[in-house]
């Protein structure tokens, strides 16, 4: 599933091609995604693009008369086509631009979403979300206050979008390893010092991943649309049975909150 750095990489990739351009019309080949594609998107015509933003894992395309809200779901991706290309089986939506380029949305599993709102501040899918992890609102004071009475294991608690957005499974595993905290520990058991370090690690890991994705932004106009995050270096995620790069002990894996969880018993306490 695309996580926050991947969505931010996509935002940065499409922004230069959309802002200041016009969407002449849309082509919706399959409107049955996670939810039906919003009717307003079906009827876009000559709409200027004012901005491209991100909130959590949602891409927000601001038009003159409202906002397109895109979630990539489990397998969705977007890319810019330099010229007209025949659509393949999983190419569900095109936004045809005034300069001849096309934004194409591809989603084999169709768990993504294309929604519409005229009021971003009161949009139901956005208003319950917690702070952005790279914002000043997400800090040690905030996280310590939210954690101090919580008996939930720290990893699934961190992945709750009401606590902080965008810390998905990969980055929760990696941040807890970097902070030397076992993912099974109760949130309230973390000391203030541990919380301080955890916040630092979350921010650093997300920033590093975004930077790695940004390496290929200059090549975003390509046929496969795959930015550079596939080559990111991970320390524990997906490495069950491999030697820990820090101590040599084997990485272990359990299910926690129905998600695969990876850790080193020797390095994390």
N, C-alpha and C positions, 0 to 999 in steps of 0.2 A: 504494500500500500504506500502511495506517495505520502511522505511526512512533511513537516513544516519546511525544512530546507529545500526539498524537492519542489514544493508549491511555490516557495519564494524564488527559486531558480526559474521556474516557469513564468512567474510574474515578470521578472526582470527580462526574460527572453522575449516576451510578446509586447511589452510596454512600448519600445521604440517604434514598432510597426503599427500600433493601434492609436496612440495618443496623437491627436491632431488630424487623424484620418477619419473617414466616414465608412460606416457599414451600409453598403448599398441595399443588401437584402440577406436573409438567412435561408439556408437549405436544411431542413430537418428530415432526415431519412427514417429515423426511428425515434418517436417521441416517448417511448416507454422505457425510461431509465429507472432509477430508484423511485423517483416520483415522476409523473408526466411532465414533459417539458412545458414551461409556462407559455400560455397562449400569447402573451405579449412578445415573446421571442420569435414566435412563428411569423409575426407581422411586422418585424423591424424593417424600416425603409428610410434610407438616407439619414441615418442618425449619426451625429458627430460623437466621437469618443473623447471624453474630457479627462479621464484618468483611469489607471489600472492599479488597484490596491489589493492588499491581502488582509484578511482577518482570520486568524487560526489557519485552518486548511482550506478556507474558501477564497477564491479569486473573485474580485469585485470590479466589474467593468462599468464605469460611470458614463451614461449617455445623457443626452439633453433632457430626456423625459423619464429617467429612472435608472435602475441598476440591474445588470445581469449578474447573478450570483452562481458561480460554478464550483462544484465539488468534484474532485477527480475520482472519488470512491476507491475501490480496490485496485483497479487496473486502468483507469483513465489517463489520457495524456492529451496535450494540445501542442500544436506546432504551426508554424507559418509556412505556407506554400508560396513559392515565388511566382508560380504560374499554375494554370488549371491542370489538375491531375484527376484521373478517373478514381472514383471512390471505391474502396475495398469493403469487405463484408462488415467490418466493425467501425467504419467511419460514419458516425451517426449525425454529426452537425457540422455545417460550414457557416462561417460568417464571411461573406464576400465583400472585400474592401474596395474603395473607390480607386485605389492605385493599381488594381489588378491582382493583388495578393489575396490570399485566403487564410483565415484562421480555421483549422480543422480539429475537431474533437473526435478522438478514437477511444473506444471503451469496450473491450471484448466481453467483460462480465456485466456491463450495464448497471453497476452499483453507484455510478456517479449521479450528479444532479445539475440541471440548468433551471434556475429559479429566477424570479423577478420581484423587485420591490420598488415602491415609490418613496419609502420611508426607511432608510437604512437603520436609523436609531431604534426603531421599534420592530425590526424584522424578526419573526419568531425563531429562525435558526441561528440568530446572532446575539440576541440580547441577554441570554443566560451565560454567555462565555466569560471565563476568567481572564486575567491579564495576559498580555503578550509576554513570552518569556524573555525577550530581549529589550523590553521596556523598563523604565525606572519603577513602574508600579509593581513589578515582580522583583522583590528584594528579600533579604533575610528576615527583616522585621515582619513582613507580610506572611512569609511561609512559616515562620516559627509560630505565629499567632494562630494560623489555620491548623497547624499540625498538633498543637500541644494537648488536645483532648481526643485525638483520633487513634483508635486501636487498629485501624486498617493497616495492612502491610504497605510499606512505603512505596513500592513500585506501582501497584495498581492505583494507589492514591494519587501519585504524581501524574498518572495518565488520565485523570478525571479533568475534562475540559472546564469544569466549573472552578477548579483550583488554579490551573494554568493551562493555556491552550498550546497545542502543538508538540508536547513532549510525548511522542508516540513510543511504541514498543522498542524500536531500535535504540532511540536516544535515551530512554529511561534506563535500559540495560547499561549503556555505555557511561552515562553520567554517574550512576551508582557505583560502577567499577572505579571510575576516576576518583570518586569521593571516598572510596574504601568502605562503603556501606552495604551490608547484605540486603538484598531486595525483600527478604521476608520479615525484616524488622518492623515493628509497629511504628507508625509515623510519630506517635507521641514520645517514643523512646529516644529520639534523636536529640542530642545536645544542641545548644545554640551554636557552638563551634562547628559541629557537623552540618548544621543547616547553612551556616555561612559558606562553608566549602562546597556544599551541594549546589547552591545557587550559582556560585562562580563556575563550577564545572558544567552545569546545564548551559549557561550562556556561552562559555568558551567552545563547547562541543558543537552547539548549533551554529555559532558564527563560523567555525572552521568548516563545517559541512557546507554551509552556504557559499563560502569562499571557494571550496573545491568544485561545487556545481558551477560557479561563475567562470571557471576556466574556459568552458565551451560556449559561453553566452555569445561570443562573436560568431559562432557557427550554428546559432539556433535555427537559421534558415536552411534546414537540411531535410532530406527525405525521410529519415527515421525518427527525427524529433527527439532523440535521446541525449539529454545533457550529461555532464560528467560525474554525477553523483554515484554512478554504478561502480566506480573505481575507488570509492572512499575506503579508508583503512579503519577496520573495526577491531577492537581488542577482545571482546567476549561474545558479541551477538553472532549466533550461528556457528560457534566454535566448540560445541560439546565434544569432549574427548581429546581436544587439542591441548598442548602445553600452554599454560599462562605465559604471556610474554614477559611478565614481571618476575615471577617466582619459579616457573616450571611445573607447578602442580596442574593437574588436568582440570579443564573448565567443566563445570557441571551444569545440568539443565533440569528444570522442573516446570510444571504448569502452575501459574499463579494468576488468578483472575482470568482463567481460560486462555492465557497467552504464554507462549514459550519464554522462559526466563533463564538467563545465562549468568554465571557468576563464578568467582574463585573463592573457595572457603578460606584459603590461606591469606589472601589479600583483603578480603572484605569481612568486616566484623559487625 
